[in-house]
Amino acid sequence: MVRVALLTYRRPDDLADILPELAREADTARSAGWEVDILVVDNDPQASARPVVDAAGVGYVHEPQPGIATARNRALDESADCDVLVFIDDDERPVDGWLTLLLDSYRRYGCAVVGPVISRFDGEPDPWIIDGGFFTRRRMPTGTEVTVAATNNLLLDLDQVRRLGLRFDAEFGLSGGSDTVFTRQLVQRGGRMVWCDEAIVYDVVPAKRATRDWVLKRALRSGSCWSASSRHLARTPGERLRWLAADLGSGLARVAGGLVRLAAGVVARDRSLRAAGARNLARGSGLVAGVFGYRYFEYKRTGPTHG
């Protein structure tokens, strides 16, 4: 049994757009012999997604406890009778055949499968953001083993997850990074993940995220979460010291490189150098700050959290 889990929080328009596409993907996979269903996990305490999901005729559960890690764990809990769990975000759009491509790779390699995410912008982004590569993500040949992944395009082999005793850590629920910890831990405990380069999803970037302030904060958060995950996953004091020393060294190198690029960009009046330098500086600063315990809580909510 294959379950596609879609986590959502107050994005009714995105939800209405993606659910028909997921239904199409499920039908395609069923025609290839897979048993598939779709489950929406609504992390809004006020259950605002229910009318959209009911109209689409797919599965729905309400997880009122705030935090993306809690919602991810609810998807795991609701999939106790499944063999495969596929995560995708509500602001993404899969290519035709996306689910079948992931499942074919799962069948071939017998482990977790990670697919690429390509950003599409809702409006014309600031050229500085494009030049800095803030939304450029990795690509690699299908079958390449990977050691870390996000849940925005991830197939989990649930037999492997259960055997390794994996859960998403609520400590990272509001800062982000619970998927980083989860997948690093999967590999640390002897599991495997492979890349499927054809199973693309497109990430729809709204105008409010295509700003310099937002992308720099995201780069800072990404760096700090990586260092925090190293601290969290270390099994001995010696291992913790080695990992944090490596993160500190990497962070300082990125800060130095970022400053050099920024200076060169200013002198040469080169926007690409300035943007890339700012990205390296933010990511490196996050790595360094994370070594010393700093966390940026990107998903912290304001206002009432219970309805």
N, C-alpha and C positions, 0 to 999 in steps of 0.2 A: 504494500500500500504506500502510495506517495502522497504527501500532504504539502501543498504550497501555502506558506504562511506569509501573510501581509500584515505588518504592524502599522497602525495608523494613530495619529493624534491631531484631531481638528483640521483635517484637510479634505472636506467633502467633495470639492471639485476634482482633486487629484484621484480620489477614490472612485468617483463615478467614471473617470476616464480609463483607469487601469483595469477595473474589474471585467469589462467585456474582453479586454485583451488577454487577461488570465484565463477567462473561460474558453477562449479560442485555443490557447496553448494547451489547456487541459484536454480539450477535444482531440487535438492533434496527437497528444501523447496516448490517449485512450485508443485511438485508431492504430497505434503502433504496439498495442498490447499491454500498456500500463494501466493500473488502477489508480486514479487520481482524484483528489478533491481539493477544495480551496477553503482556507480558514482565515478570517480577518480577526485580528486581536486589537480591540479598541482600548487604547490607554488613556482616553479622556474620562475623568471621573463622572462626567455627566452623560456618558454613552452617546455622544452626538453622532457617531457613525452608523448607528443601528438602522435608521430609515434607508440610507443609501445601500447598505448591505442587504437588507431585507428585499429591497426592490430588485437586486441583482440575483437573489436566490442562491447565495452561497453561505457557507458556515460562518457563524459569528460567536465570539466570546468577549465578554467585557472584563478587562483587568483594570480596576480603578486605582490600584497602588501605583503612584507615579514612578517613572524610571524605565528606561529602555531595557535594562537588564531584566527587570521584572516581567516586562511584556515578552521578551524573548524566552524566558523560562516558562511562561504560561503556554507559549507555543510548543515547547518541549513536552510539558505536562499533558497537553491536549493530544499529543501524538504518540501516546504510549502503545497504541496498537499498530503503529506505522513502521515501515522499514526505512523510509527516506523522508527527510524534511528539507524543503527548499525555502530559503528566505529571499524576499525581494521587498524593496521599499515602496511606499505608496506614491512617491514622486518619480518613479521610474517607469520606463516603457520598454518591454522586451521586443527583440526582433522576432520575425516569424520563425517558428521552430525552436525557439530558445529552450523551452523545457525539455524537448526531446533530445536536443544536443547535450544538455547537462546529463540527462539520464543515460544516453548512449556512452558518455565518458565514464559514468559511474559503473555501468555494466562492464566496460572494458578494463578499467583500472581497479575497481572494487574498493573505492575509498571516497572521501570527501572531494568535491569538485568546486572550483572557483572560476567564475567568469569575469570578463572585463566590463568596466563601466565607462561610458563615454558621455561627456556633458553636452547638453544642448541648452542654449540660453533663451529665456523668455524675454526677448528684446535684445538690443545691441549692447554688448558688454563694454566696459572700459578697456581700450586696447592695452593699457598697462597690465591688466589682469591676464590677458592672453599672452602677452610677452613674458610675463613672469612664470608661466606654466602652472598657475595655481590650480587649474582644473585638469591638468594632464596627468593621466594615471598610467600604470604599467601595462605592458602587453608582452606576451612571450609565447613560444610555440606550445600547442596543445600537447599535454602529457608531461610538461615540466613540473617537477615537484616544487611546492611553495611552502613557506614556513609560517606565514601569517596572512590573515584575510579579514575583510569586513563582511558583514551579513547582508550587504545590499545586492549580492548576487552569489549566493552560496548554497550548495547542496551538501547536506550532512547525511552520512551513513549512520543511522541511529543505532545499529548494532555496535559500531565502533564507539559512538558517544556513550552508550550505556556501559560497555566493557571498561572504558577508561574513567568512568564516573565523573563526567563533565557537566558543569552547570555554568551559567553566566553569573558573574560575581556582582551582587548588588552594590558593592563598594564603588563600582564604576558606572552606576546607573544614571547619574546626573552629570558626570563629567564626560561621559563617553569613554570608549576604550574597552568595554566589557567583551566586545567581539575580538579585539586584539588579544586580551588575556585568554579568552576561550580557545582561540585557534593556535596561539603559541603553546598553550598547555596541551592541546591535542597532540602536537608534534613532540613536545617534551616527554609525553607519556608513551610515545611509541606509535602514534597514529600517523596517517599520511593524508596529504591533500595534493591534488594535481590541478593544473590549469586547463581550461577549455576555451581557447581563444575565439571560437566561433559563436559561443553562447553570450552574445552581447546584450546588455541593457543600456538604454539611454537615460541619463539622469537629467531631469528638467530643472534647470537652475532659475529660480525667480529673481526678479530685479533686486529685491532686498538682500540677496546673497551675492550678487555680482558687484560688490563694492570693495574698495580697498580695505576699509576697516574690518569687514566681515572675513575676507580671505586671510588677512594677517592674523586675526584672532584664531581662525581655524588652524593655521600653520603652527601657532604657539601652542594651542590645545593639543594638536597631534604630537608635537615633540614632548610635551609634559606627560601625556598619557603613555607614551612609549617608555619613558624612564620609570613612571609609576608601575607599569606592568612588569618591568624588569625587577623592581624591588619586590613586587607581590609574588612573582613566580620563583624567586630564588629559594632553593631548598636548604641551603646552609649559609652561615655567615660569610664564608669564603666565597661562595658562588655569588652572593649578593654584592660583595665588594668588587668582584671581577666585573660583573655586569654593569654596575653603576659607574665603575671607573671607565669602562668602554663607552657608556653613554655620555659621560662627562667629556671624554676626549673627543667623541664624535660631535657633541654639541659645541665645544670650543672651536673645533676646526670649522664647523659651519658658520659660527659667528664671525670668525676671522675672514673666512672666504666671502661671507656676505658683505662685510665692511669694505673689503678690497673691491668687490664688484660695484658696490654703491659709489665709492669714491671714483672709480674708473668711469662709471656712468655719468657722474656729475661733470667730470672733467671733459669727457668726450661728448657730452649731451646725448647720450645713448639711452633711450627709454628701456630697451630690453635689458641692458646691464643693471640699471637701477631697479627694475622690477624683480629680476632674478636675485639681486643682492638682498632686497627687502625680504623676499621669501626665505632665502637661506638664513638670514639673520633672525627672523621670527621662529623658524623651525629649530635652529640651534639654541636660541634663548629658551625655548620651551624644554628642550632636552636638558639643558643645564639646570633650569629652575626645577624641573621634575626630579632631578637627582637629590635636590635639597628639600623635597616634599611639597613643592608648589603644585596646585591643581587648578585648572580653569573649568568651572562648571557650566559648560555650554548649554546643557539641557535643564538647568535650574528654572523652575516655573515661578511665575509671579501671580499674585491674586489667589482666589480660592482654589483649593485642590480637591474639595469634596462637595458634591452636589446633593 
